[in-house]
Amino acid sequence: MEEWTKDSYVISMDKKNLNINRIHEFLTKESYWAQGITRERVQKAVDHSLCFGVYEKNGDDQTQVGFARIITDYVATAYVCDVFILEPHRGKGLSKWLIETVTSHKELQEVRGMLLVTKDAHGLYSQYGFQPVEAEKYMKKEMKREEQPPRSVMREK
């Protein structure tokens, strides 16, 4: 698995190093986009995504301090999501390093475009070529998980 080192920090793509409990805790308690998400859904999302963990190294130990997840088909689109650096590690350039690592990753160089949604980090992402999109070109359907699918698509046993 690929790794990048800067000072006492490491970015790794090895999913075995990810601390799912820490990712879940941040997403459910501190993020504005995934409040209340279950640990199982976080694990499922990680399992089906390209992931970058940010770790602080202390001797042989490392502690996860950040994360970014990419949903992609490696051809058309890469959707950058669940990006965070924990509060005690902010202000050290880790967000910039993480986004630079993600956007320059060799497996993502042939996608036609990268997308993301942010409420408060436009300045960060614009440094790496992200620009606001024309809202009238994009559409979204909100899914309600608690609802059953239409009977026409349900199969009874």
N, C-alpha and C positions, 0 to 999 in steps of 0.2 A: 504494500500500500504506500501511496505517496505521502511524504511529510515535508514540511517547510519549517525552518527554525529561525527565530528572531529573538535575540536576547534570551530571556528565560521562558519564552513562549514557543509553542509548537502548534502548527495546524496539521491535522492528520485526517485522511479520508478513511481510515480503518474503523468500520462500524463497531468492531469489538471493543474499542476504547470509549465509545459513547456512554455517557451516564444517563440512561433513559429517565431515571427518577429526577435528576437535576433538570433535564430538558422539560419534562412534564411539569415540574414545579414552577419553572419560569413561565412557561406558556399559560398555565392555568391561573397563576396568581399575579403575574407581573405584566404580561402582554395585554394589549388592547384587542388583539385579533383572535385569540384562542381561549378566552376565559372559560373555565369549566371543562375543557377537553379531557377525556379520560386517558389514563395511562395506556390502555390498550389501543386507542386510536393514534396516540403518539407513536407507539411501537410500529403499528401498521404503516404509518406515513414514512417512518425512517426506513422500514424494510423495502419500500418501493421508491426510494429516492436516492439521489447522489448526495452524500452528506459530508460536511466539513466541520470537524470539531476543533475548538481552540482550547489549548491546555496550558496551564502554568506548570513548568517543570521545577521540582525541588528534589535534587539528587536523583534517585531512581523512581521517585513518586511523581505523579502528575495529577492535577485537578482540573476538571473541565470548567472553563470560564466563559465559553462562547460557542456559537453554533450557527450554521447556515444549511439550509436544505434546498436542493434543486430538483424540480420535477421536469423531466425532459425526455424527448424521443431521440435526441442527439442529431436531429435533422432540421426540424421546423422551429421549435421553440424550447426555451429553457425558462422556467418560472422560478424565480428566486424567492424563497419564503422562509419564515421562522428564523430570521436573522436576529441574533442578540449577542451582546457582551454583558456579563454580570456587572452590576454597579461598581464594586470595588476595583475593577480592572478597566473602567472607562477612562478616557482622557490620555491613553497611552498609545493611541494610533492603531489599536487592534481592529477596530471596525474597518478602517481604511485597508489595513493589511488583508483582512478576511475578504472584503469585496474585491480587492485587486487580485487575490489568489483565485477566487471563484471566476471572475470575468476573464481571466487570462488562462484558465485551465485548458489544456490541450484538447480534451474531449468535447469542449463546448465551442470551439473555434469555428465549426462549420454550421452551427445553427443560424437560421435566418435572423433571429432576434431573441432578446432576453426581455422578460417582463417581470414586474414586481408591483406590489401595492404598498404604499407607505402613507402614514398620516403626518409624520414628523421628521423624516430624514431625507428630504429632497436634496438638501445641500450635499450630503454625503454621496448619494447615488449619482447626482449630476456630474461629480468629479470623474466618474467612470463611464460617462457617455449616456446615461439614462436621461430621458426627457419626458415631459408630460405628453400624454397621448390625446388624440382627438376623441373626446368622450362619445360623440355620436357614432363612431365606428365600432365601439365595443359594446357588447351586450352581456348580461349575466342573468342566470336563473338561480334564485335562492332555493335550496332544497331543504325540506323539513323532514328531518330524520325520523321523527316520531310517527309520521304518516305512513300508511301501508301503500305499496304500489297499486296501481289500478288492477282490478280483478282480471283484466284481459292479459296481464303479464304474470299473474300469479299462477303457480302450478300447485294443485292440490295432490296430496299423496293418498 
